[in-house]
């Protein structure tokens, strides 16, 4: 398999972490979403990362869909999410909220980088979505004192939450102060200290497309 995308994307990183934990062999192609857009387009016309090229040539897009496929490959006994029931719904809920924050953070980064005059109404809306959802997740994480959201083991919820937090802290350092979210800060610190997070890692950098 080939995983296309750079690990400064929280979505690419969550897939890379899952592949590593599942011990599924893969080649990482660190193509940038802007600098390598022509190469990405030849594989994925959406020109988005992560893109996963399967061994049979099938191309998967969207991190949630990719993880669903990987979970099916390794089976419910190894999957980083409950197969059914309340724990599965809770994990999907947390993943959706964390992914939503990451999406809005990306919007804020692009708005500041690619517009001479950012649209203030859009910036204000995105910032409110980021900060209020972080506050909600912080309160809920504080109610779960274990190392992970569901206990000592990693789940997709833990990984998505942590990769989002790393991205937000690096991409929006002036907009988000993690001293305001102590439970999330502790979650991030715990995950980032794990070997797999150290291995599947890349500092955030933005390379705008050439005119």
N, C-alpha and C positions, 0 to 999 in steps of 0.2 A: 504494500500500500504506500501511497504518497500523500503526505499532508502538506498542503500548500498554504502559506501565510506566515507572517512573523509572529513571534511569541509576545510582542508588546501588545497584541490584540488579546483582550480577555477571552474572546471566543475561540481563537486559534489555540490559545494556551490551555483552555479547559479540555479541548479535544486531545492535545498533546499529552496532558497529564493522564487522561483516561487511557489512552493507548499505552502509555508507559506502565501504568498500574496493572493493566490487563495483560501486559507482556506480549502485546501483538506487534510483530515486526513491522516497522514502517520507515520510510525515508522522508526526512523533513526537507521541504523545498522552501526556504525563507524568502519567498517572493513578496515584495512590497505592494500594497494595494494601489499605489499610484505609480511608483517607479517601474514596476513590472506588469503594468495593467495589460499590455499587449500579450504577454506570455500567458497571463491568467485567462484572458479572453479566449485563447485558443483551446482552453480546457473547459472553462465555465463562462458562458456568454453573459451571465450576471455580473462578472468581473468582481466577485466578492470572495472574501476569505472568512472562515476556513472553507477550503475545498478539499475533499478527500477522494482520491482516485483509488478505487478498489483493485485488487489483483486481477479481476476479470475485465477491467477497463471501465466499469460503471463509475460514474462521477456523482458524488453526494455533496450537497450544499446545505448550509444552515447547521449550526453547532448542535441544536437540539435534535434534529433529524439524524445527524451523524452519530450522536451518542446513543440514540435509540437503536440504530443498526449495530453499533458495537456491543451494546447490552445484550442484544439478541445473539450475537456471535459467541459471547462468553457464557451466556446462560444466566438464569436468575440466581444461582448460587454464588456467582462472582460479581454480578452487576452492582454498580454503586448506587442503587436505588431499589426500594422495595418493589416487588412484582405487582402487588395489589394493595388495596386498603388505605387507611388513613395516612400511614407514613408515606406512601407513594404520592398521595394528593398533596401532603404538606411539603414534600421535597419539590414537586413540580411548582407549587406556589412560590416557594422561596427562590427557585431558579428563575421563574418568570419575573419576579420583582427585581432580583439582582441583575438579570439580563436587561431589563427595562432601564435601570439606572445606567448601566454601561452604554446602552443605545443613546440615551439622552446626553451623557457625557461626551460621546463621540460627536453628537450634533453641536454641542457647545464648542468643542475644539475646532470643528470645521467652520462654524460661524465666525469665530475669531480669526481663523487663519486665512480664509478665502474671501472674506468680504471687507471692503474698505470701511463700510459703515454697517456693522451688524444690526440686524432687525431686533430692536429692543424688546418688542412684545414677545418674540420667539425666544430670545435669551432669557427673559424673565420667566416664561412658562417652563422652559427646560430646567432652569435653576431650581424652581420650586419643586418640580417633579423629582429631581435628584435629592435635594435636601430633605424633603418631607418623607420620601421613601427610605432614605438612610436613617432618619429618626425612628421610623416604624421598625425597621429591621434591627436597629440597635436595642430598642425596648424588648423586642421579642427574643433576640439573642441573649440578652441579660437574664431572661427567664429560664435559660437552658445552660447551666453552669458547666456542663461536660465539655470535653475538648472539641467535640463536633456537635452539630445541630441535633443529631440523634444519639449521641454517645461518643465513645472513643474512636470509632472508625470513620474514615472519610466517606462521604456520599457526594453525588453530583451537586447537591445543595451547598455543601461546604466548599467545594471547588469553585463553583460559579461565584459564590459570595466572595471568596478570597481573591480570585482573579479580577473581579470587578473592583474590589477595594484597592488593589495594587494599581490598576489602571487609573482610577479616579485620583488617587493620591499623587501620581506622577503627571497626569495630563491636566489636572485642574488644581494645582497646589494652592492657588490664591483664592479659589472659590469654596474649597471644602477643608475644614479644620477637623482632623480626626480626634482631637482632644474633646470635641463635642460628642463623640460616639465611642465611648470607652470599651463597650462590649465588642463592637466591630473591630476596633483597633487590636484588642486581645486576640480575636479570631484570626485576623490577618497575620499577626506576629507568630502565632502558633503554626499556621499553615506554611508561611514563608520559611520557617525553620526546618521544614521537612525536606528530606533529600530530593524527592520528586519535584518539589516546587523550586528547589535550587537548580536542578538540572534543566527543567523546562522553564526557562526564564530569559527575559530580554528587557532592558530598560526602554521606556517609552521614548520614541522620537518621531517627529512629524516631518516628512519630506514632501512638500507641496509638489503637485505636478508641474512640469515645465510648460510654459505658455506655448 
